[in-house]
Amino acid sequence: MTERSLQRAREADVEELSEIDMELFGEEGFSESTFRRELRVGTCFVIRQDDLILGYAHVRSDDGIHDLMRLGVRAHVQAQGLGRALLRAARKELPGKMMLLVRKVNRGARRLYESEGFSVEGTLNDSWLMVG
Ligand SMILES: CC(C)(COP(=O)(O)OP(=O)(O)OC[C@H]1O[C@@H](n2cnc3c(N)ncnc32)[C@H](O)[C@@H]1OP(=O)(O)O)[C@@H](O)C(=O)NCCC(=O)NCCS
C-alpha cells in the first residue's frame, strides 16, 4: 500500500469525485459535469492512496472570500483525521476568510469546523452558515 498523499484534483478525477459525492450527499451530490466546471473555477484538494481518492475539499474563491463548497471523506476511512487534514490544507493554501454551509443535523462536521476556528454566523434553511 502506498502512502497517502495530498494533491490538487485533476480533470481525470471528475468521475471518481462525483461517485463519492453522490455516495455522501445523495441527490445533492455533484454530477461529473458539475465537478468538471467546478475544477475550472475553484480549487479542489484530494487525498489519494493507491490511485484511489479517499477524500476531497473543494473551494471556490471570489473577491478574497473562500467558499468551502465540498468536504467529503469516503465512509470506510472516516474518523482517521482526513477531513481535518483536507480542511487545513485548503486553509493554508487559500488564506483569508472562508465560509461554508453545514446541515444543522450534521453535528460531527460542525464540531470539526468549530475546532478549526469557524463559528456560526447565521442560518440558511436547514443549514448553519459558518465563517472562519
Ligand atoms: C465530515 C467529514 C468530512 C469529516 O471527515 P473525517 O475524516 O471523518 O473527520 P476527522 O477524522 O478529520 O475528524 C475531525 C473531527 O470531526 C469531528 N467529527 C467528525 N465526524 C464526527 C462524527 N460522526 N461524530 C462526532 N464528531 C465527528 C470530531 O470533532 C473530529 O475530531 P476528533 O477526532 O478530534 O474528535 C466526513 O465525516 C464526511 O465526509 N462526512 C460525510 C459528508 C459530510 O458531511 N461533509 C461535510 C459537509 S458540510
PDBQT file of the ligand as one rigid body, heavy atoms in Angstrom, charges set to zero:
ROOT
HETATM    1  C1  LIG A 201     -17.470  15.436   7.968  1.00  0.00    +0.000 C 
HETATM    2  C2  LIG A 201     -16.264  14.697   7.389  1.00  0.00    +0.000 C 
HETATM    3  C3  LIG A 201     -15.723  15.457   6.187  1.00  0.00    +0.000 C 
HETATM    4  C4  LIG A 201     -15.181  14.657   8.486  1.00  0.00    +0.000 C 
HETATM    5  O1  LIG A 201     -14.050  13.979   7.976  1.00  0.00    +0.000 OA
HETATM    6  P1  LIG A 201     -13.368  12.817   8.820  1.00  0.00    +0.000 P 
HETATM    7  O2  LIG A 201     -12.124  12.455   8.132  1.00  0.00    +0.000 OA
HETATM    8  O3  LIG A 201     -14.362  11.752   9.066  1.00  0.00    +0.000 OA
HETATM    9  O4  LIG A 201     -13.097  13.589  10.199  1.00  0.00    +0.000 OA
HETATM   10  P2  LIG A 201     -11.751  13.656  11.046  1.00  0.00    +0.000 P 
HETATM   11  O5  LIG A 201     -11.292  12.285  11.373  1.00  0.00    +0.000 OA
HETATM   12  O6  LIG A 201     -10.802  14.573  10.380  1.00  0.00    +0.000 OA
HETATM   13  O7  LIG A 201     -12.333  14.282  12.391  1.00  0.00    +0.000 OA
HETATM   14  C5  LIG A 201     -12.227  15.628  12.687  1.00  0.00    +0.000 C 
HETATM   15  C6  LIG A 201     -13.235  15.997  13.771  1.00  0.00    +0.000 C 
HETATM   16  O8  LIG A 201     -14.546  15.994  13.252  1.00  0.00    +0.000 OA
HETATM   17  C7  LIG A 201     -15.476  15.710  14.281  1.00  0.00    +0.000 C 
HETATM   18  N1  LIG A 201     -16.284  14.615  13.768  1.00  0.00    +0.000 N 
HETATM   19  C8  LIG A 201     -16.238  14.116  12.531  1.00  0.00    +0.000 A 
HETATM   20  N2  LIG A 201     -17.189  13.191  12.363  1.00  0.00    +0.000 NA
HETATM   21  C9  LIG A 201     -17.829  13.066  13.534  1.00  0.00    +0.000 A 
HETATM   22  C10 LIG A 201     -18.922  12.284  13.988  1.00  0.00    +0.000 A 
HETATM   23  N3  LIG A 201     -19.547  11.399  13.202  1.00  0.00    +0.000 N 
HETATM   24  N4  LIG A 201     -19.328  12.456  15.239  1.00  0.00    +0.000 NA
HETATM   25  C11 LIG A 201     -18.716  13.324  16.037  1.00  0.00    +0.000 A 
HETATM   26  N5  LIG A 201     -17.686  14.111  15.659  1.00  0.00    +0.000 NA
HETATM   27  C12 LIG A 201     -17.255  13.980  14.424  1.00  0.00    +0.000 A 
HETATM   28  C13 LIG A 201     -14.693  15.401  15.510  1.00  0.00    +0.000 C 
HETATM   29  O9  LIG A 201     -14.639  16.592  16.272  1.00  0.00    +0.000 OA
HETATM   30  C14 LIG A 201     -13.310  15.079  14.959  1.00  0.00    +0.000 C 
HETATM   31  O10 LIG A 201     -12.295  15.449  15.831  1.00  0.00    +0.000 OA
HETATM   32  P3  LIG A 201     -11.677  14.384  16.877  1.00  0.00    +0.000 P 
HETATM   33  O11 LIG A 201     -11.291  13.186  16.070  1.00  0.00    +0.000 OA
HETATM   34  O12 LIG A 201     -10.518  15.134  17.433  1.00  0.00    +0.000 OA
HETATM   35  O13 LIG A 201     -12.780  14.108  17.838  1.00  0.00    +0.000 OA
HETATM   36  C15 LIG A 201     -16.613  13.229   6.971  1.00  0.00    +0.000 C 
HETATM   37  O14 LIG A 201     -17.086  12.533   8.087  1.00  0.00    +0.000 OA
HETATM   38  C16 LIG A 201     -17.613  13.143   5.834  1.00  0.00    +0.000 C 
HETATM   39  O15 LIG A 201     -17.231  13.102   4.675  1.00  0.00    +0.000 OA
HETATM   40  N6  LIG A 201     -18.920  13.075   6.154  1.00  0.00    +0.000 N 
HETATM   41  C17 LIG A 201     -19.953  12.963   5.135  1.00  0.00    +0.000 C 
HETATM   42  C18 LIG A 201     -20.021  14.209   4.259  1.00  0.00    +0.000 C 
HETATM   43  C19 LIG A 201     -20.165  15.465   5.074  1.00  0.00    +0.000 C 
HETATM   44  O16 LIG A 201     -20.992  15.550   5.979  1.00  0.00    +0.000 OA
HETATM   45  N7  LIG A 201     -19.371  16.503   4.711  1.00  0.00    +0.000 N 
HETATM   46  C20 LIG A 201     -19.411  17.799   5.357  1.00  0.00    +0.000 C 
HETATM   47  C21 LIG A 201     -20.473  18.620   4.731  1.00  0.00    +0.000 C 
HETATM   48  S1  LIG A 201     -20.524  20.272   5.415  1.00  0.00    +0.000 SA
ENDROOT
TORSDOF 0
